[in-house]
Amino acid sequence: MTITLANGSTVTVDLSGTTTYHNETTGSSTDVKTGSAVTVQIDTSTLAGASASPGASGGQTLTAKDVLITTP
């Protein structure tokens, strides 16, 4: 998932097999559509080993732990 921040820069978030998704109930990765507003909780346990190399979008790549879909 590539997220565009308010300042126009992008961050790539790895949606690993352990990422959880939910609306008010449990969801799945197919519930996230282009243009959806989401709240992403980053898996901080992966930050210690993260490299500074940019992801495919040119920004930093982080790993998602949880994705809350705030608008469909």
C-alpha positions, 0 to 999 in steps of 0.5 A: 500500500502506498500512502500519500502524506499531507506534505505530498511525500509517500510511504510504502507499507508492506501488507504482510500475511500477519496484517489485520484489517477491519471496519467495525467488524473484521475485514480483509485486504480486499476491503481496501479500495483506492481512495479509501481513508485508512488508519495504519498501525505500523509493526514497530517490531520490524523497525529495528531491522529496517533498511533506509533504502526506498521502496518502489514508490521512492519513499520508506517502506514500513510493515503494517500490523493493522489497517482500520478502514475509516471510509469505504 
